[in-house]
């Protein structure tokens, strides 16, 4: 897993740990699944998924109309990695 700095749509920069990067052919877009390590003492981690531009490290919210397709693709890729 890689630690990178991403840029939110509002220009805010965040340091995150990338869990998975994947492409969804149906949307022709790239996405990252990542965690934000706000509390090193916490054992609970939330995984966030956003559209990702690897040239600028900028993330974008996933449009409501694409959420089901992206989530399905994430689950398929995640399961393939786990079962590999």
JOFEN-V432006 format. One record per backbone hydrogen bond with DSSP energy under -0.5 kcal/mol. CO is the residue of the C=O (numbers start at 1). NH is the residue of the N-H. Records with the same first field share a line. If there is no record, write none. Layout:
BEGIN
CO=NH ; NH
END
This chain:
BEGIN
2=4 ; 18
4=6 ; 16
6=8 ; 14
7=59
8=11
12=8
14=6 ; 16
16=4 ; 18
17=35
18=2
20=33
22=31
23=25
24=27 ; 28 ; 29
29=24
30=52
31=22
32=50
33=19 ; 20
34=48
35=17 ; 37
36=38
38=40
39=42
43=45
46=48
48=34
50=32
51=60
52=54
53=56 ; 57 ; 58
57=7
58=53
60=51
63=66 ; 67
64=67
66=70
67=71
68=72
69=73
70=74
71=75
72=76
73=77
74=78
75=79
76=80
77=81
78=82
79=83
81=84
END
